[in-house]
Amino acid sequence: MDIDLNLTLTGSGTVNCRHCSTLVGDSATDPMAHALSNERASTAAGPGVRADPAQFTDRQILLRQRFCPGCLTLLATEIVPADEQRFRKWTLR
């Protein structure tokens, strides 16, 4: 079953990258268990995110991204406060 353009849920219940077939998650309840992660300043998200977050909040804001460990396809992106839970829980229904 295709989850999105990048991930597939296999018959055995694992989650694989659609591009390189690398195992990304052990189950639908933790589909990105093996994904690589990167955190940077939110302004690294590109020209659409230029403003300094300090102008709007006292909290540090980060760009968090998850990648396939095999081919480095970008799987998820979040711009969130640094003190928020690291990568919100991803589940498939």
ChimeraX commands (.cxc) that place a marker at each C-alpha (Angstrom):
marker #1 position 0.00,0.00,0.00 radius 0.5
marker #1 position 1.38,3.41,-0.94 radius 0.5
marker #1 position 1.39,5.81,2.01 radius 0.5
marker #1 position 2.41,8.86,0.01 radius 0.5
marker #1 position 4.76,9.63,-2.87 radius 0.5
marker #1 position 7.76,8.47,-0.85 radius 0.5
marker #1 position 6.70,5.61,1.45 radius 0.5
marker #1 position 5.10,2.20,1.01 radius 0.5
marker #1 position 3.59,-0.06,3.68 radius 0.5
marker #1 position 4.63,-3.61,2.80 radius 0.5
marker #1 position 2.59,-6.79,3.27 radius 0.5
marker #1 position 4.78,-7.67,6.25 radius 0.5
marker #1 position 3.93,-4.35,7.92 radius 0.5
marker #1 position 7.22,-2.53,7.45 radius 0.5
marker #1 position 7.53,0.89,5.83 radius 0.5
marker #1 position 9.95,1.22,2.92 radius 0.5
marker #1 position 11.15,4.07,0.71 radius 0.5
marker #1 position 9.40,3.94,-2.68 radius 0.5
marker #1 position 12.56,5.20,-4.40 radius 0.5
marker #1 position 15.22,2.79,-3.09 radius 0.5
marker #1 position 13.26,0.20,-1.03 radius 0.5
marker #1 position 15.27,0.96,2.13 radius 0.5
marker #1 position 13.54,0.11,5.42 radius 0.5
marker #1 position 12.36,3.39,6.96 radius 0.5
marker #1 position 9.96,2.14,9.65 radius 0.5
marker #1 position 9.23,-1.09,11.48 radius 0.5
marker #1 position 5.45,-0.66,11.50 radius 0.5
marker #1 position 2.54,1.61,10.65 radius 0.5
marker #1 position 2.63,2.93,14.24 radius 0.5
marker #1 position 6.25,4.09,13.85 radius 0.5
marker #1 position 6.74,4.60,10.10 radius 0.5
marker #1 position 9.90,6.71,10.41 radius 0.5
marker #1 position 11.77,4.80,13.09 radius 0.5
marker #1 position 14.94,4.52,10.97 radius 0.5
marker #1 position 14.73,7.84,9.13 radius 0.5
marker #1 position 17.67,10.22,9.41 radius 0.5
marker #1 position 16.96,13.58,10.99 radius 0.5
marker #1 position 18.39,17.06,10.74 radius 0.5
marker #1 position 17.70,20.23,12.74 radius 0.5
marker #1 position 18.62,23.74,11.60 radius 0.5
marker #1 position 17.52,27.33,12.10 radius 0.5
marker #1 position 14.03,27.89,10.71 radius 0.5
marker #1 position 15.40,30.45,8.24 radius 0.5
marker #1 position 17.18,27.56,6.46 radius 0.5
marker #1 position 13.76,26.53,5.11 radius 0.5
marker #1 position 14.18,28.88,2.18 radius 0.5
marker #1 position 13.21,32.33,0.98 radius 0.5
marker #1 position 9.61,32.00,2.19 radius 0.5
marker #1 position 10.84,31.84,5.81 radius 0.5
marker #1 position 13.05,34.90,6.09 radius 0.5
marker #1 position 11.81,36.56,9.25 radius 0.5
marker #1 position 13.77,36.19,12.45 radius 0.5
marker #1 position 11.53,34.18,14.81 radius 0.5
marker #1 position 12.71,36.37,17.71 radius 0.5
marker #1 position 10.49,39.12,16.30 radius 0.5
marker #1 position 7.43,36.99,17.07 radius 0.5
marker #1 position 8.28,34.67,19.96 radius 0.5
marker #1 position 10.68,34.19,22.85 radius 0.5
marker #1 position 11.09,30.51,21.95 radius 0.5
marker #1 position 13.79,29.23,19.61 radius 0.5
marker #1 position 12.26,27.98,16.34 radius 0.5
marker #1 position 13.81,25.11,14.33 radius 0.5
marker #1 position 13.49,23.47,10.92 radius 0.5
marker #1 position 13.31,19.70,11.51 radius 0.5
marker #1 position 13.55,17.28,8.61 radius 0.5
marker #1 position 13.46,13.49,8.18 radius 0.5
marker #1 position 15.20,11.67,5.32 radius 0.5
marker #1 position 15.35,8.15,3.89 radius 0.5
marker #1 position 18.55,6.52,5.22 radius 0.5
marker #1 position 19.20,4.92,1.83 radius 0.5
marker #1 position 18.71,7.64,-0.80 radius 0.5
marker #1 position 18.20,10.77,1.37 radius 0.5
marker #1 position 14.75,11.52,-0.05 radius 0.5
marker #1 position 13.08,14.16,2.12 radius 0.5
marker #1 position 10.18,12.50,3.99 radius 0.5
marker #1 position 8.96,15.16,6.43 radius 0.5
marker #1 position 9.54,18.79,7.30 radius 0.5
marker #1 position 8.42,20.71,10.38 radius 0.5
marker #1 position 9.04,24.25,11.58 radius 0.5
marker #1 position 8.51,24.06,15.33 radius 0.5
marker #1 position 9.62,25.50,18.66 radius 0.5
marker #1 position 12.87,23.85,19.80 radius 0.5
marker #1 position 11.35,22.80,23.11 radius 0.5
marker #1 position 8.54,20.85,21.39 radius 0.5
marker #1 position 8.74,17.08,21.27 radius 0.5
marker #1 position 11.30,15.96,18.70 radius 0.5
marker #1 position 9.37,15.01,15.58 radius 0.5
marker #1 position 5.77,14.64,16.44 radius 0.5
marker #1 position 4.47,11.09,16.45 radius 0.5
marker #1 position 3.77,9.79,12.95 radius 0.5
marker #1 position 1.22,7.01,12.63 radius 0.5
marker #1 position -0.64,5.45,9.74 radius 0.5
marker #1 position -4.24,4.35,9.99 radius 0.5
marker link #1:1,2 radius 0.2
marker link #1:2,3 radius 0.2
marker link #1:3,4 radius 0.2
marker link #1:4,5 radius 0.2
marker link #1:5,6 radius 0.2
marker link #1:6,7 radius 0.2
marker link #1:7,8 radius 0.2
marker link #1:8,9 radius 0.2
marker link #1:9,10 radius 0.2
marker link #1:10,11 radius 0.2
marker link #1:11,12 radius 0.2
marker link #1:12,13 radius 0.2
marker link #1:13,14 radius 0.2
marker link #1:14,15 radius 0.2
marker link #1:15,16 radius 0.2
marker link #1:16,17 radius 0.2
marker link #1:17,18 radius 0.2
marker link #1:18,19 radius 0.2
marker link #1:19,20 radius 0.2
marker link #1:20,21 radius 0.2
marker link #1:21,22 radius 0.2
marker link #1:22,23 radius 0.2
marker link #1:23,24 radius 0.2
marker link #1:24,25 radius 0.2
marker link #1:25,26 radius 0.2
marker link #1:26,27 radius 0.2
marker link #1:27,28 radius 0.2
marker link #1:28,29 radius 0.2
marker link #1:29,30 radius 0.2
marker link #1:30,31 radius 0.2
marker link #1:31,32 radius 0.2
marker link #1:32,33 radius 0.2
marker link #1:33,34 radius 0.2
marker link #1:34,35 radius 0.2
marker link #1:35,36 radius 0.2
marker link #1:36,37 radius 0.2
marker link #1:37,38 radius 0.2
marker link #1:38,39 radius 0.2
marker link #1:39,40 radius 0.2
marker link #1:40,41 radius 0.2
marker link #1:41,42 radius 0.2
marker link #1:42,43 radius 0.2
marker link #1:43,44 radius 0.2
marker link #1:44,45 radius 0.2
marker link #1:45,46 radius 0.2
marker link #1:46,47 radius 0.2
marker link #1:47,48 radius 0.2
marker link #1:48,49 radius 0.2
marker link #1:49,50 radius 0.2
marker link #1:50,51 radius 0.2
marker link #1:51,52 radius 0.2
marker link #1:52,53 radius 0.2
marker link #1:53,54 radius 0.2
marker link #1:54,55 radius 0.2
marker link #1:55,56 radius 0.2
marker link #1:56,57 radius 0.2
marker link #1:57,58 radius 0.2
marker link #1:58,59 radius 0.2
marker link #1:59,60 radius 0.2
marker link #1:60,61 radius 0.2
marker link #1:61,62 radius 0.2
marker link #1:62,63 radius 0.2
marker link #1:63,64 radius 0.2
marker link #1:64,65 radius 0.2
marker link #1:65,66 radius 0.2
marker link #1:66,67 radius 0.2
marker link #1:67,68 radius 0.2
marker link #1:68,69 radius 0.2
marker link #1:69,70 radius 0.2
marker link #1:70,71 radius 0.2
marker link #1:71,72 radius 0.2
marker link #1:72,73 radius 0.2
marker link #1:73,74 radius 0.2
marker link #1:74,75 radius 0.2
marker link #1:75,76 radius 0.2
marker link #1:76,77 radius 0.2
marker link #1:77,78 radius 0.2
marker link #1:78,79 radius 0.2
marker link #1:79,80 radius 0.2
marker link #1:80,81 radius 0.2
marker link #1:81,82 radius 0.2
marker link #1:82,83 radius 0.2
marker link #1:83,84 radius 0.2
marker link #1:84,85 radius 0.2
marker link #1:85,86 radius 0.2
marker link #1:86,87 radius 0.2
marker link #1:87,88 radius 0.2
marker link #1:88,89 radius 0.2
marker link #1:89,90 radius 0.2
marker link #1:90,91 radius 0.2
marker link #1:91,92 radius 0.2
marker link #1:92,93 radius 0.2
view
